[in-house]
Amino acid sequence: MYDEAKRFAEAITMAYHRYHGVDTRIVRIFNSFGPRMRLNDGRAIPAFMSQALTGVPITVFGDGAQTRSFQYISDLIDGLWRLMQAPVNDPVNIGNPHEMTLLELAKRIIRLTGSRSEIVFRPLPVDDPKVRQPDIGRARALLGWEPLVDTDEGLRLTLDWFKEKLRS
């Protein structure tokens, strides 16, 4: 249903653009992270950071081999800003094309936090995607955009906020 809703939103946006001449933008936002994320929203980075910082086991679903790519929030904002300034009405992917496994992400967060949390594996949800990696060729060509913040640097920038939030 989620995928169908996204397709419908893009279709209706293009219909308004074509039929009514509305100047529209369609952005496909891929996994983003940074300070001020909700601690328990179910996404990998907040879950792993909260678990690592509190010393509880880090929960990885499946065998952790499914991949994701993560972009730091400043890269997302830059991509959105450039898209809003460009005469581009077709969809543009904004995300980081450098993917990693969720198991690798969990290990990076353990290393970064200095946590002694162990990794525990739980059954993989049925609809969990195996690969999530954006093709940002259009963003590069049309907007001169690509992510600049390395995932590890973004995780370090995010960690301080999580530490403070968990203390309060």
C-alpha positions in Angstrom: 0.0 0.0 0.0 2.9 2.4 0.8 4.4 1.9 -2.6 1.1 2.4 -4.3 0.5 5.6 -2.4 3.9 7.0 -3.5 3.1 6.1 -7.1 -0.3 7.7 -6.9 1.2 10.9 -5.4 3.7 11.1 -8.2 1.1 10.5 -10.9 -1.3 13.1 -9.5 1.6 15.6 -9.2 2.5 15.1 -12.8 -1.1 15.3 -13.9 -1.4 18.7 -12.2 1.8 19.8 -13.8 0.8 18.7 -17.3 -2.9 19.6 -17.3 -2.9 22.8 -15.1 0.6 24.0 -15.7 1.5 23.9 -12.0 5.2 24.1 -11.4 5.9 21.0 -9.4 8.8 19.0 -8.0 8.9 15.3 -7.2 11.7 14.2 -4.9 12.2 10.6 -3.9 13.9 10.8 -0.5 16.0 7.8 0.6 17.0 6.9 4.2 18.1 10.1 6.0 19.4 10.6 9.5 20.7 13.1 11.9 20.0 14.8 15.2 16.4 15.1 16.5 15.2 11.8 15.2 12.7 10.1 17.5 14.5 7.5 19.7 11.9 4.8 19.1 10.6 5.4 15.6 11.6 1.9 14.4 14.3 2.9 11.9 17.7 1.3 12.1 19.9 4.2 13.2 17.7 5.4 16.1 17.1 1.8 17.2 20.8 0.8 17.0 22.0 4.0 18.7 19.5 3.9 21.5 20.2 0.2 22.1 24.0 0.6 22.0 24.0 3.7 24.3 21.8 1.9 26.9 23.8 -1.3 26.7 20.9 -3.5 25.6 21.3 -6.0 22.7 21.1 -4.5 19.3 18.3 -6.1 17.3 19.1 -7.0 13.7 16.3 -8.5 11.6 17.0 -11.5 9.4 20.7 -12.2 9.0 21.5 -8.5 8.6 22.6 -9.0 4.9 19.9 -6.6 3.6 21.4 -3.3 2.5 20.5 0.3 3.0 22.2 3.6 2.2 22.0 6.5 4.6 22.4 10.2 4.0 23.0 12.8 6.6 20.3 15.4 7.0 22.4 18.3 5.6 22.9 16.5 2.3 19.1 15.9 2.1 18.4 19.6 2.7 21.0 20.6 0.1 19.4 18.3 -2.4 15.9 19.5 -1.7 17.0 23.2 -2.0 18.8 22.5 -5.3 15.7 20.7 -6.7 13.4 23.6 -5.7 15.7 26.0 -7.6 15.9 23.9 -10.7 13.4 23.7 -13.6 13.0 20.0 -13.1 9.5 18.5 -13.0 10.3 14.8 -13.3 11.2 12.7 -10.2 14.7 13.0 -8.7 16.2 10.6 -6.2 18.0 12.2 -3.3 20.0 9.7 -1.3 23.4 8.2 -0.7 24.3 5.5 -3.3 26.9 4.0 -0.9 25.1 1.0 0.6 26.0 -1.2 3.5 24.4 -4.1 5.2 22.4 -3.6 8.4 24.8 -5.9 10.2 27.7 -3.6 9.2 25.7 -0.6 10.4 25.1 -2.2 13.7 28.8 -3.0 14.1 29.8 0.5 13.1 27.5 2.0 15.8 28.8 -0.4 18.4 32.4 0.7 17.5 31.4 4.4 17.4 29.6 4.3 20.8 32.1 2.0 22.5 29.2 -0.1 23.5 29.4 -3.7 24.8 26.0 -4.5 23.4 25.7 -7.8 21.6 23.9 -8.2 18.4 20.8 -10.4 18.4 18.9 -11.6 15.3 15.2 -11.7 15.0 13.0 -12.9 12.1 13.0 -10.7 9.0 9.6 -9.1 8.4 7.9 -10.4 5.2 7.9 -7.1 3.3 11.4 -6.0 4.3 13.3 -4.9 1.2 16.6 -6.7 0.5 18.3 -3.8 -1.2 17.7 0.0 -0.8 20.2 2.0 -3.0 19.2 5.1 -4.9 20.4 5.9 -8.4 21.3 9.6 -8.1 22.4 10.1 -11.7 19.6 12.6 -12.4 20.5 14.5 -9.2 24.1 14.7 -10.3 23.3 15.7 -13.9 20.4 18.1 -13.3 21.2 19.6 -9.9 25.0 19.1 -9.6 24.2 17.3 -6.3 25.6 14.4 -4.5 26.0 13.6 -0.8 29.1 15.1 0.9 28.9 13.8 4.5 30.5 10.4 4.9 28.2 8.0 6.8 30.7 7.6 9.7 31.0 11.3 10.1 27.2 11.7 10.0 26.9 9.0 12.7 29.4 10.9 14.9 27.5 14.1 14.5 24.2 12.3 15.4 25.7 10.4 18.3 26.1 13.5 20.6 22.5 14.4 20.2 21.4 10.8 21.1 23.6 10.8 24.1 22.1 14.0 25.4 18.6 12.9 24.6 19.0 9.6 26.5 20.5 11.5 29.5 17.5 13.7 29.8 
